[in-house]
């Protein structure tokens, strides 16, 4: 009989839960909210001073800032969009994955056999639900599938573009404040000398110092979100308390009546007296919600509760106080000093140097949110075959979403530095940043309305109202940003064209390769029934054949057998299948079955993974595969969860047996050399020749498998098959990988030729497949194939 938990135990768990929530909330300050917190540095500062023609203008701008923050950041993201997480993951691709599963609009490479194998999951997902007319219409129209994919890719490109632009504008705005502070110091009694020094400071201080801070920021990224959060959170906390306190001081010191601007009447007055210049200034007001999208995109790094609680209780009220204080200062100095609209001017003089130091530190932190969001979105795109192979480092064992991508990090740094050096003007960079922000929000609004209708099953009126209301607000800012297209915003579209082409070309090339493999695959009977009559011999060892198809024999392996009639005594066809979910539980990860009869010792293993799983780069992946085959052998004739595929029965492997594993892994460290050895797991001996290892001798960790000495469940035939698998493993393992060479069919259109050429270029210059799969080069067998697309 189970005893109820003691009060002490419940209290300890409650304390631990609150402690963990507080830690995550503290870390969000350093990672998620740095961008929102530093936006006051450039919101009013990027508005032309000539647009302030009376103190009423400051009221109108503050009214727009208040309602934009309230409607978009607070209502839309904090209270609505954060609820649409995909098992703890956020971002555009999280919404797309929800639609892929619940509206069946996915274009991830897949075939009918895979659908049959995974059919039980779809049945469980839609069990008890009546398919709506909208879901059925979208499911049956292929064009809507492409439209949703392109929308998701467009949103991902906007997030990446924001990750490039944000470090530049944040750091440059703070370094410009440093330059203004240094220029106020009296260096000479001569006006000409003082002017020359001020000009020199303006020319040589902002851009070089911004570049140095930007480089330092990107160098720190390899520490991961967890450590960066603890490093940066104190800076953001002090910064928020500082600008909040200064905002309160400015309100009571300069204009306590500024809160009357909370009335929407001032927005109406602004629109009533609108002209082109004033409408264009809304692009600067838009920057007050810069970083709102990263609240959702960075959801995988933290928790929904911590992000929402921190924003509602701290970020939102402090920002309102800061903007109100600055508006109060501007309302009394709109015809005063030259740079009256900059935040630094509203700081009391005795705190000016403290502000400069804090702004430099906070501006560097402010870029962290978009950099982290770029890592997250690229990791999701890569897992769903929409981005080239790159190395992804998981920086946390507890949260799968915390990733660091070295190649992307240095690319973002280079592009951000190019913007700083190329534009060196905050206003032009702000125009591009505003465009990235609002387009990313529009994509989220469109995808979110579909999620509400197809996943949450809300009425079309509710989802349509969400789309029309928030879409109208964001369309207003889009129109304002488009007026500044020629003044810096065009750079965002250059980034969009490049990144969208990369994603589209990679996805198109991957799908075309997959279709070619499906059309040119060989039946399993060719390998099991006909190959013995062709004189094909079996050699000791295990052969791991990596293929994208889950039925039949891949064309490159049949090509290998035709030219070299020999294969290993144990063959395992391994297929990686991405699923539109963040993580696949380990108990559901492997689907194992046989190819042919038991005597052939040929198996198929389908490895399912989500867009946040780390499967291919693990050092123990080979041990996991062999362990899953051992589990399958022991479960083959027992009652267990199984699936039926056209090739035969497949078993979901992952959970251990009730009385222990079929194979017991034993760690052993041996010194391996590159020579051919029966115990060497990195070489392969074949009749026609030898594969000689190219690597120097290294000390590697080797895992050996043993059969439990006392296991009454294992029959004699099962123990014999397991022993044969162990002996094959001791003889060595070889990895077979198809090396594709894509060529375009004669008569193809220019668009197809361009995408294939782009894919070939990316495939040759990105991370090589053996490295991405963590395959030792000495055990690798690459078989070249020409793909005529």
DOSESE-225522 format. One record per residue (C-alpha): x, y, z; residue in one letter. Coordinates in steps of 0.1 Angstrom, whole numbers, plus 5000, padded with zeros to 4 digits. Last residue first. Example, Ala and Ser with C-alpha at 12.3 -4.5 7.8 and 13.67 -1.06 7.14 Angstrom:
BEGIN
513749895071S
512349555078A
END
This chain:
BEGIN
517551514389X
520151284376X
521851154408X
525351004401X
526350764428X
529650724447X
530050464474X
531750574506X
533150304529X
534050444563X
535950234589X
539150434589X
537250764587X
535550714620X
531850804617X
530551094638X
527351124617X
528051494610X
531751404604X
530951134580X
528351364563X
530851644557X
530051984573X
529252244547X
531252334516X
530552044492X
526852024501X
526352394500X
527752414464X
525652114453X
522552264469X
523152604451X
523652424418X
520452224424X
518552544433X
519852724402X
519052444378X
515552414391X
514952784387X
516552794352X
514152524338X
515252174331X
515852074295X
518751834302X
518451674336X
520451844364X
523351674380X
523751564416X
526751364428X
525851164458X
528250984481X
526250694496X
527550584530X
528550244542X
530050214577X
532149914586X
532349744620X
534849494632X
535349124641X
534349194677X
530949324665X
530449014644X
531148794674X
528648984695X
525948954668X
526648584665X
526348554703X
522948724701X
521748484674X
522948184694X
521248314726X
517948364707X
518148014692X
518847864727X
515948044743X
516448364764X
513948404792X
515848194816X
518648454818X
521648344838X
524948434823X
523748764807X
525148794772X
528149024769X
528749334748X
531949524745X
532249904745X
535350064732X
536750394743X
539450524721X
543250574725X
544550694692X
546850544666X
547150774636X
544250784612X
544350664577X
542950314583X
543650064556X
540549914538X
541749594525X
541449414492X
539249194470X
538248944497X
537149214523X
538749304556X
537249604574X
538849854598X
537750084627X
536449834652X
539649664656X
539349324673X
539949134641X
542849364632X
543649554601X
546149824609X
545250184619X
546050134655X
543850094685X
544950124721X
542249974743X
539750104768X
536949884779X
533349964789X
531049664793X
527549674777X
525249384788X
523149244760X
519549124763X
519049384790X
517649304824X
514749104839X
511849334829X
513549404796X
514849754789X
512850024773X
514050154739X
512849924711X
509749964691X
509349644672X
508949594635X
507149314618X
507549254581X
508849414549X
505449584542X
505549734577X
503649624608X
504349784641X
505149644675X
504649694712X
505549374729X
504349024732X
507348794727X
508648654694X
511048924684X
511649054719X
515148894724X
516248974689X
514849324692X
516749394724X
519949284707X
519249504677X
518649794702X
521949734718X
523649724684X
522150064675X
522950214709X
526450094708X
526850254674X
525450584687X
527850594716X
529850894705X
526751104700X
526751324669X
523751174651X
521251164680X
521051514696X
517351584698X
515951934695X
514251894661X
512951554671X
514351214664X
513350874650X
515950614643X
514650344620X
516650014623X
516549744596X
518149404601X
519949144580X
521048824598X
520148614567X
519048314588X
516248504605X
514348554572X
514348864550X
514949214562X
514249214599X
512849474622X
513749754645X
512050084653X
514250294676X
513250624694X
510150534713X
511650444747X
514250724742X
511350974741X
511351174708X
512051544713X
510951874698X
508251724676X
507851734638X
509651394634X
512951354616X
513651004603X
517150864604X
517550534586X
520050254595X
520149934575X
522049674596X
523949394580X
525449104599X
527748854581X
529149134562X
529049194524X
530749064494X
530249084456X
532349394449X
531049564417X
527449454419X
527449464457X
528549834457X
525949924431X
523349744452X
524549954481X
524250284462X
520750204450X
519350164485X
517849824494X
514149814500X
512049994526X
512950264551X
514650504527X
517150764539X
520150534540X
523050464563X
524350104558X
526049964590X
527949654581X
528949424610X
531849184609X
533048864593X
532648824555X
529648694535X
530048594499X
528148704468X
528448444440X
525548564420X
523348274431X
523848394467X
522748744457X
519348634443X
517348544473X
518348784502X
519749084483X
517449084453X
514548984475X
514949314495X
513749504464X
516149754449X
515750134453X
515950354422X
512650544425X
512850584463X
516450694461X
515650954434X
512751094455X
515151124485X
517751314464X
514951544451X
513751614487X
517251684500X
517951914470X
514752114476X
515352144513X
518852264508X
517952504480X
515052654501X
517252704532X
520152854513X
517953074491X
516053194522X
519353294538X
520653484508X
517453664498X
516653744534X
520053894541X
519654114510X
516154194522X
517554314555X
520054534537X
517154714520X
516054854553X
519055094553X
517655414540X
516055294507X
513355104526X
512555384549X
508955434537X
508655054540X
509055074577X
505955294582X
503855054561X
505054764581X
504254944613X
500554984603X
500554624591X
501654504626X
498554664642X
496254534615X
497654174617X
497154184655X
493454254651X
492854074618X
494653754627X
493253724662X
489753804649X
490153524624X
491153274650X
488253374672X
485653384643X
487053054629X
486152884661X
488852744683X
490152394676X
493352444696X
495152264669X
493452364636X
491952704644X
494252834671X
497252684653X
496152854621X
495953194639X
499353134654X
500953084620X
499653414607X
500553604638X
503953454640X
504653544604X
503553904611X
505853924641X
508853824621X
507954084595X
507654354623X
510954284639X
513054244607X
511654574593X
512354754625X
515954624625X
516554744590X
515355094598X
517255094630X
520455024611X
519855334590X
519155544621X
522155414641X
524655524614X
527955344611X
526455194578X
529254974565X
531454924595X
528554844619X
526754634592X
529954444583X
530554384620X
527154224623X
527854004592X
531153884606X
529753814640X
526753624626X
529053404605X
531253344636X
528253224656X
526753024627X
529952814625X
530052764662X
526452654668X
525552664705X
522452494719X
520152524749X
516952364736X
517552024752X
517352154787X
518851944815X
522051824799X
522952184789X
525352324763X
524252114734X
526752174706X
525452174671X
527952124642X
526452224609X
524852034581X
522952254557X
519452404567X
515952294559X
516151924565X
513851934596X
516851894621X
518652174604X
515652414605X
515252344643X
518952404650X
518752724629X
515852844649X
517552784683X
520952934673X
519253244659X
517153284691X
520353274711X
521853544690X
518553744692X
518453734730X
522153794735X
522154134717X
520954314747X
523854184768X
526354394747X
524054684751X
523754634789X
527554654793X
527954974773X
524755124788X
525955054824X
529255234818X
527655534801X
524955544828X
527455554856X
529155844838X
525956034835X
524855994871X
525956334884X
524556494852X
521056364857X
520056124828X
517656274803X
520456354779X
521655984779X
518255864766X
518656064734X
515856294723X
517556614736X
520456564713X
520856924702X
519857094734X
516557284739X
513457304717X
512056964728X
513357024763X
510157014785X
508256744766X
511456564761X
512056514798X
508456384803X
508856144773X
512056014789X
510355954822X
507355784805X
509755564785X
511555454816X
508355404837X
506755194810X
510054994806X
510154924844X
506454804844X
506954564815X
510254414825X
509554334861X
506354154871X
504754084837X
508054014819X
509653804846X
506453594852X
505953524815X
509553404809X
509653194841X
506353034835X
507052934799X
510352774809X
513952834798X
516152764768X
513352614747X
511252934751X
513953134733X
511753174702X
508753284722X
510353564743X
512553624713X
509653764694X
509254044720X
512954144715X
512254474698X
508954594712X
510154954717X
511754934682X
508354994666X
508455354678X
511355404654X
509355274625X
506555504637X
508855794626X
507955724590X
504355824597X
505556154612X
507656224581X
504856134556X
502156334573X
499756264601X
497756524620X
494756304626X
496956004632X
498856174660X
495656314675X
494155964675X
497155824693X
496756104719X
493156004724X
494355644733X
494755774769X
498155664784X
499256024775X
497656144808X
500655964824X
502856254813X
501256484839X
504056434863X
506356644840X
509956734848X
510856624883X
508156374891X
508456194858X
512156234854X
512856084888X
510555784881X
512355724848X
515755754865X
514655484890X
513455254862X
516555324841X
518755224871X
516754924883X
516654794848X
520354834843X
521154674876X
519054374867X
520454364831X
524054354845X
523154094871X
521553874844X
524653874821X
526953634838X
524253404852X
522553394818X
525853344800X
526453034821X
523152874813X
522853004778X
526052844766X
529752914773X
530452904736X
528753244732X
531553434750X
533553504718X
530453654702X
530153924728X
533954004728X
533754054690X
530754294694X
532454494721X
535554544699X
533354644669X
531354894690X
534555054703X
535855094668X
532555244655X
531755484683X
535155624691X
537055724659X
534855964640X
532856124668X
535956154689X
537856314661X
535056564656X
535056654693X
538856694693X
538656934663X
535857124679X
537857164711X
540857274691X
538757534672X
537057654704X
540457714721X
540257654759X
541157294754X
539956944765X
536657034780X
534656714785X
531356714767X
532856524738X
533556224760X
529956194770X
528856224734X
531355944724X
530155724752X
526555764740X
527655674706X
529155354721X
525755274735X
523955314702X
526655124684X
526354824708X
522654784704X
522454864667X
525254624657X
524354344680X
520654364668X
521354354630X
522653994627X
520253824651X
517454024635X
518353874602X
518353524617X
514953594631X
513653724598X
515053424580X
513153194604X
509953384596X
510553334559X
511252974564X
507952924583X
506053114556X
507752904529X
506752594547X
503152714552X
502852814515X
504252474504X
501652284524X
498852524512X
499852434476X
499352064483X
495652114489X
494051804505X
495351874541X
494352234540X
490752144530X
490551864556X
491752084584X
489352364574X
486352114572X
487251974607X
488351624613X
486451484642X
488751414671X
488551114694X
491850964682X
493751224662X
497051184681X
496650814688X
495950744651X
498950954641X
501150764665X
499950424652X
500650524616X
504350564621X
505350244602X
502650304576X
503750664571X
507350544567X
506250304541X
504350574522X
507450794519X
508851094538X
511051394532X
509651674555X
506851844536X
504451864565X
500851984561X
499251714581X
496951954600X
497651824635X
501251694631X
502551944605X
500652224621X
502252174654X
505652144637X
505052484620X
504252644654X
507552504667X
509252614635X
508152984641X
509552984676X
508952794709X
509852464725X
508452334757X
506452044743X
505552254712X
504652584728X
501352764719X
500752904753X
503553154749X
501653304720X
498653414741X
499453584774X
503053694772X
503153724733X
499953884723X
498754064754X
502054184769X
504454234740X
501954324713X
499054504729X
500754644760X
504054734744X
502254894714X
499855074737X
502555234758X
504855324729X
502055484709X
500955684739X
504655784744X
504855914709X
501656114713X
502756274746X
506156364731X
504356534702X
502256734726X
505456904738X
505657084705X
507457054671X
509356724678X
509656594642X
512756814636X
514656594661X
514356294638X
513355984657X
516255744662X
516955864698X
513355804709X
513755434704X
517555404706X
518755354741X
515255274753X
515554934735X
518154814761X
515654624782X
513754464753X
517054334739X
518454204772X
515154034780X
515753674768X
519353594778X
520553784809X
517153864823X
515953504815X
518653374839X
516853534869X
513553384859X
515253044855X
516753074890X
513453184905X
511552894889X
514152644902X
513852794937X
510052784935X
510152414925X
512752334951X
510652504978X
507552314967X
509351984966X
510752045001X
507252135014X
505751824999X
508451615015X
507951775049X
504251735047X
504751355043X
503751195011X
500850955012X
501750595018X
501350344990X
500050005000X
END
